[in-house]
Amino acid sequence: RDSSTSRGLGDVYKRQIYMFKFFTKKKWQLWSWLGSFVILLSLWVQVKIDVKINEWFGVFYDMIQKALAKPNAITIEEYWANLASFITLAGIYIALYVVISFFTAHFLFRWRTAMVEWYHSVYDRARKIEGASQRVQEDTIKFTRIMESLGTSFIESVMVLIQFTPILLGLSVGIPIFFFGDWQYGLITGALLWTLGGTAFLIGLGWILRLVGVEYDLQKKEAAYRKILVVAEDDGNIRPKTINELFDDVRSIHFLSYTRYLYFNIGRMAYLQANVLSAYVFLAPAIVAGVVTLGVMQQIIRAFGRVEGSMQYLLKAWPTIIELASVYKRLREFESVINSTEIVIQKD
């Protein structure tokens, strides 16, 4: 084939991402699209249950406050009935979680199967690439699991915002908020500013420390070390010095990653620990003035935490996003080399 044909094939290959064949190949579309719908529907139901549990906290703690303020203000039957209502909600939540976890495991394995089917079909070329076995066996597992985890957590964060933001706005009416006064949107704005500041701080820190690059280099060194160990199982001529040299590279990149993540985790954990007090800081004027009951305070703090937690999606998922970026980079590089090899063969 002439060079123009080869370039054309190269352009086609560059546009293809075989990691997502699960959603484009007709064979897997029932599992991929219907399965995704089932998982998302279960997330919505779980969020709705969480809203009911948040309402329960308000009723329950108001009842506790009433009971502690005056002896025999409530009956033992009322107390047990409130606990039973929570057990019912928790039971439904647990049952749904267990069933959907089982279903998701099958969903992910089908996704992995769709990926490795193509890798198997071209493995006569892929096997010559350094770390091929690790990328087909290990990276496909990591990619599907991380993609599902990040995807569902992102959708869940959006659903939580949709459900809990109106609740938080309703609970904030007439309550003085630190710095924002009686402004109804004070809690939402405070959560947003606190979240954006923390997220920007940690993303900047991760970029400065080059965490994605370190993770990629780590996996690359591990792959080279693993390959020489596999070869050494069958080839007695492999020098121990070669193995030791490769392990020295592994040691160096691991120690570098430990140092980088040490700095990152200092910033991350400091922010997350300060985050525990954020709702109490914003509610300080209302608590000191005694304008909220214990139950309402619990509802606000829990709703604030859910809204704030959803806004902090990038912050909380950042280490996982770094790992996904590294895995995606390795698989795309792997596919590019395979496709380049096919173009050369066709041209010859």
C-alpha positions as CSV (number, residue, x, y, z in Angstrom):
1,R,0.0,0.0,0.0
2,D,1.2,3.5,-0.7
3,S,2.1,6.0,2.0
4,S,-1.2,8.0,1.7
5,T,-3.2,4.8,2.4
6,S,-1.1,4.1,5.4
7,R,-1.6,7.6,6.7
8,G,-5.3,7.2,6.2
9,L,-5.3,4.0,8.2
10,G,-3.3,5.7,10.9
11,D,-5.9,8.5,11.2
12,V,-8.7,5.9,11.6
13,Y,-6.8,4.0,14.3
14,K,-6.1,7.2,16.1
15,R,-9.8,8.0,16.3
16,Q,-10.7,4.5,17.6
17,I,-10.6,3.9,21.4
18,Y,-10.9,0.2,21.9
19,M,-11.4,0.6,25.6
20,F,-15.0,1.7,24.9
21,K,-16.0,-1.0,22.4
22,F,-18.3,-2.2,25.2
23,F,-20.6,0.7,24.4
24,T,-20.3,0.7,20.6
25,K,-20.2,-3.0,19.7
26,K,-23.7,-4.5,19.0
27,K,-22.8,-7.7,20.9
28,W,-22.5,-5.8,24.2
29,Q,-25.1,-3.0,23.9
30,L,-27.7,-4.8,26.0
31,W,-25.3,-5.2,28.9
32,S,-23.6,-1.8,28.4
33,W,-26.7,0.5,28.0
34,L,-29.4,-1.4,29.9
35,G,-26.8,-2.2,32.6
36,S,-25.8,1.4,32.9
37,F,-29.5,2.4,33.2
38,V,-30.0,-0.2,36.0
39,I,-27.0,1.1,37.9
40,L,-28.0,4.7,37.6
41,L,-31.6,3.9,38.6
42,S,-30.3,2.2,41.8
43,L,-28.2,5.3,42.6
44,W,-31.3,7.5,42.3
45,V,-33.3,5.2,44.7
46,Q,-30.4,5.2,47.2
47,V,-30.3,9.0,47.1
48,K,-34.1,9.1,47.7
49,I,-33.6,6.8,50.7
50,D,-30.8,9.1,52.0
51,V,-33.2,12.0,51.8
52,K,-35.7,10.0,53.9
53,I,-33.0,9.2,56.4
54,N,-32.1,12.9,56.7
55,E,-35.7,13.7,57.5
56,W,-35.6,10.9,60.1
57,F,-32.6,12.5,61.8
58,G,-34.6,15.7,62.3
59,V,-37.6,14.0,63.8
60,F,-35.5,11.7,66.0
61,Y,-33.3,14.4,67.5
62,D,-36.2,16.7,68.1
63,M,-37.8,13.8,70.0
64,I,-34.5,13.3,72.0
65,Q,-34.4,17.0,72.9
66,K,-38.0,16.8,74.0
67,A,-37.4,13.7,76.1
68,L,-34.3,15.1,77.8
69,A,-36.0,18.5,78.6
70,K,-38.9,16.9,80.5
71,P,-39.2,13.4,82.0
72,N,-41.8,11.1,80.4
73,A,-42.5,13.7,77.6
74,I,-42.5,10.8,75.1
75,T,-43.5,7.2,75.5
76,I,-41.3,4.2,75.1
77,E,-43.5,3.0,72.2
78,E,-42.8,6.3,70.3
79,Y,-39.1,5.8,70.9
80,W,-39.1,2.2,69.6
81,A,-41.2,3.2,66.7
82,N,-38.7,5.8,65.6
83,L,-35.9,3.3,65.8
84,A,-37.9,0.8,63.8
85,S,-38.5,3.3,61.0
86,F,-34.8,3.8,60.7
87,I,-34.1,0.1,60.6
88,T,-36.7,-0.2,57.8
89,L,-35.0,2.5,55.7
90,A,-31.5,1.1,56.4
91,G,-32.7,-2.5,55.5
92,I,-33.9,-1.3,52.1
93,Y,-30.7,0.6,51.5
94,I,-28.5,-2.4,52.4
95,A,-30.5,-4.8,50.3
96,L,-30.4,-2.6,47.3
97,Y,-26.6,-2.0,47.8
98,V,-25.9,-5.7,48.0
99,V,-27.9,-6.6,44.9
100,I,-26.5,-3.7,42.8
101,S,-23.0,-4.6,43.9
102,F,-23.4,-8.1,42.6
103,F,-24.9,-6.8,39.3
104,T,-22.1,-4.2,38.9
105,A,-19.4,-6.9,39.3
106,H,-20.9,-8.8,36.3
107,F,-21.3,-5.5,34.4
108,L,-17.6,-4.7,34.9
109,F,-16.5,-8.2,33.8
110,R,-18.5,-7.9,30.6
111,W,-16.8,-4.5,29.9
112,R,-13.4,-6.1,30.5
113,T,-14.3,-9.0,28.2
114,A,-15.2,-6.6,25.4
115,M,-11.8,-5.0,25.8
116,V,-9.7,-8.2,26.0
117,E,-11.5,-9.8,23.0
118,W,-9.8,-7.2,20.8
119,Y,-6.5,-7.5,22.6
120,H,-6.6,-11.3,22.2
121,S,-7.3,-10.9,18.5
122,V,-4.1,-8.8,17.9
123,Y,-1.9,-10.5,20.6
124,D,0.4,-12.0,18.0
125,R,1.6,-8.4,17.5
126,A,0.9,-7.1,21.1
127,R,3.0,-9.8,22.8
128,K,6.2,-8.2,21.4
129,I,5.4,-4.9,23.2
130,E,7.1,-4.5,26.6
131,G,4.6,-5.1,29.4
132,A,1.9,-6.5,27.1
133,S,0.7,-9.2,29.5
134,Q,0.4,-6.7,32.3
135,R,-1.6,-4.2,30.2
136,V,-4.0,-6.9,28.9
137,Q,-4.5,-8.7,32.3
138,E,-4.1,-6.0,34.9
139,D,-4.8,-2.6,33.3
140,T,-8.1,-3.8,31.8
141,I,-9.3,-4.7,35.3
142,K,-8.1,-1.3,36.7
143,F,-9.6,0.7,33.8
144,T,-13.1,-0.8,34.0
145,R,-13.2,-0.6,37.8
146,I,-12.0,2.9,38.0
147,M,-14.2,4.1,35.2
148,E,-17.3,2.6,36.9
149,S,-16.3,4.0,40.3
150,L,-15.7,7.5,39.0
151,G,-18.7,7.5,36.7
152,T,-21.2,6.4,39.4
153,S,-19.8,8.6,42.0
154,F,-20.0,11.6,39.7
155,I,-23.7,10.8,38.8
156,E,-24.5,10.2,42.4
157,S,-23.0,13.6,43.3
158,V,-25.2,15.3,40.7
159,M,-28.3,13.4,42.1
160,V,-27.4,14.4,45.7
161,L,-27.1,18.1,44.7
162,I,-30.5,17.9,42.9
163,Q,-32.2,16.4,46.0
164,F,-30.4,18.0,48.9
165,T,-29.9,21.6,47.7
166,P,-33.6,22.5,47.9
167,I,-33.7,20.9,51.4
168,L,-30.8,22.9,52.6
169,L,-32.3,26.1,51.2
170,G,-35.6,25.4,52.9
171,L,-33.8,24.7,56.3
172,S,-31.7,27.9,55.9
173,V,-34.7,30.3,55.9
174,G,-34.6,32.7,58.8
175,I,-31.4,31.3,60.2
176,P,-28.4,33.6,60.7
177,I,-25.3,32.3,58.9
178,F,-21.7,33.3,59.7
179,F,-20.5,36.1,57.4
180,F,-23.6,35.9,55.2
181,G,-26.2,36.9,57.9
182,D,-29.8,36.1,57.2
183,W,-29.2,35.6,53.4
184,Q,-31.1,32.4,52.4
185,Y,-28.3,31.3,50.1
186,G,-25.6,31.7,52.7
187,L,-25.0,28.0,53.4
188,I,-25.0,27.0,49.7
189,T,-22.6,29.9,48.8
190,G,-20.4,29.1,51.8
191,A,-20.2,25.4,50.8
192,L,-19.4,26.3,47.2
193,L,-16.6,28.8,48.1
194,W,-15.1,26.4,50.6
195,T,-15.2,23.5,48.1
196,L,-13.9,25.4,45.1
197,G,-11.0,26.8,47.2
198,G,-10.0,23.3,48.5
199,T,-10.4,21.7,45.1
200,A,-8.3,24.3,43.3
201,F,-5.7,24.0,46.0
202,L,-5.3,20.2,45.7
203,I,-5.4,20.2,41.9
204,G,-2.7,22.8,41.9
205,L,-0.7,20.8,44.4
206,G,-1.1,17.6,42.3
207,W,0.0,19.4,39.2
208,I,3.1,20.9,40.9
209,L,4.1,17.5,42.2
210,R,3.4,15.8,38.8
211,L,1.5,13.0,40.3
212,V,0.1,11.6,37.0
213,G,3.6,11.4,35.6
214,V,5.0,9.7,38.7
215,E,2.2,7.1,38.6
216,Y,2.8,6.4,34.9
217,D,6.6,6.0,35.5
218,L,6.0,3.7,38.4
219,Q,3.8,1.4,36.4
220,K,6.3,1.4,33.5
221,K,9.2,0.5,35.8
222,E,7.2,-2.3,37.5
223,A,6.3,-3.7,34.0
224,A,9.9,-3.9,33.0
225,Y,10.9,-5.6,36.3
226,R,8.0,-8.0,36.0
227,K,8.9,-8.9,32.4
228,I,12.6,-9.8,33.3
229,L,11.4,-11.9,36.2
230,V,9.0,-13.9,33.9
231,V,11.8,-14.4,31.3
232,A,14.2,-15.5,34.1
233,E,11.8,-18.3,35.0
234,D,12.7,-20.0,31.8
235,D,16.1,-18.6,30.8
236,G,18.9,-19.4,33.1
237,N,21.2,-17.0,31.3
238,I,19.4,-13.9,32.7
239,R,22.0,-12.2,34.9
240,P,21.0,-11.5,38.6
241,K,22.6,-8.1,38.1
242,T,20.1,-7.2,35.4
243,I,17.2,-8.1,37.7
244,N,18.8,-6.1,40.5
245,E,19.3,-3.1,38.2
246,L,15.7,-3.1,37.2
247,F,14.6,-3.5,40.9
248,D,16.8,-0.5,41.7
249,D,14.7,1.5,39.2
250,V,11.5,0.2,40.8
251,R,12.8,1.2,44.3
252,S,13.8,4.7,43.1
253,I,10.4,5.5,41.5
254,H,8.5,4.1,44.5
255,F,10.5,6.2,46.9
256,L,9.9,9.3,44.7
257,S,6.1,8.6,44.7
258,Y,6.1,8.2,48.5
259,T,7.7,11.6,48.9
260,R,5.4,13.3,46.4
261,Y,2.3,11.7,48.0
262,L,3.5,12.7,51.4
263,Y,3.3,16.3,50.4
264,F,0.0,15.8,48.7
265,N,-1.6,14.0,51.6
266,I,-0.5,16.7,54.1
267,G,-2.5,19.2,52.1
268,R,-5.4,16.8,51.4
269,M,-5.9,15.6,55.0
270,A,-5.5,19.1,56.5
271,Y,-8.3,20.3,54.3
272,L,-10.5,17.3,54.9
273,Q,-10.1,17.6,58.7
274,A,-10.9,21.3,58.6
275,N,-13.9,20.4,56.5
276,V,-15.4,18.6,59.5
277,L,-15.9,21.9,61.2
278,S,-17.1,23.9,58.2
279,A,-20.8,23.4,58.8
280,Y,-20.5,24.3,62.5
281,V,-18.6,27.5,61.7
282,F,-21.3,28.7,59.3
283,L,-24.1,27.8,61.9
284,A,-22.2,29.4,64.8
285,P,-24.5,32.5,65.1
286,A,-27.7,30.3,64.9
287,I,-26.4,27.9,67.5
288,V,-25.3,30.6,69.9
289,A,-28.6,32.5,69.5
290,G,-30.5,29.2,70.1
291,V,-32.8,29.7,67.1
292,V,-32.6,26.1,65.9
293,T,-33.6,22.9,67.6
294,L,-31.3,19.9,67.9
295,G,-33.2,18.1,65.2
296,V,-33.1,21.0,62.7
297,M,-29.4,21.4,63.4
298,Q,-28.7,17.8,62.7
299,Q,-30.8,18.0,59.4
300,I,-28.9,21.1,58.3
301,I,-25.4,19.7,59.2
302,R,-26.2,16.4,57.4
303,A,-27.7,18.1,54.3
304,F,-24.8,20.6,54.3
305,G,-22.4,17.7,54.4
306,R,-24.1,15.9,51.5
307,V,-24.2,19.0,49.4
308,E,-20.6,19.9,50.3
309,G,-19.4,16.4,49.7
310,S,-21.0,16.3,46.2
311,M,-19.3,19.6,45.3
312,Q,-16.1,18.1,46.5
313,Y,-16.3,15.3,43.9
314,L,-13.0,16.3,42.1
315,L,-11.2,16.8,45.4
316,K,-12.2,13.4,46.9
317,A,-11.7,11.5,43.6
318,W,-8.4,13.2,42.7
319,P,-6.1,10.2,43.7
320,T,-8.4,7.9,41.7
321,I,-8.4,10.3,38.7
322,I,-4.6,10.3,38.8
323,E,-4.6,6.5,38.6
324,L,-7.2,6.4,35.8
325,A,-5.1,8.9,33.8
326,S,-2.1,6.7,34.2
327,V,-3.9,3.5,33.2
328,Y,-5.6,5.3,30.2
329,K,-2.3,6.6,29.1
330,R,-0.7,3.2,29.2
331,L,-3.6,1.5,27.3
332,R,-3.7,4.2,24.6
333,E,0.0,3.9,24.1
334,F,-0.4,0.1,23.9
335,E,-3.1,0.4,21.3
336,S,-1.1,3.0,19.3
337,V,1.9,0.7,19.1
338,I,-0.3,-2.3,18.0
339,N,-2.0,-0.2,15.3
340,S,1.3,1.2,14.1
341,T,2.6,-2.4,13.8
342,E,-0.4,-3.3,11.7
343,I,0.1,-0.4,9.4
344,V,3.7,-1.3,8.8
345,I,2.7,-4.9,8.0
346,Q,0.0,-3.8,5.6
347,K,2.4,-1.4,3.9
348,D,5.0,-4.1,3.4
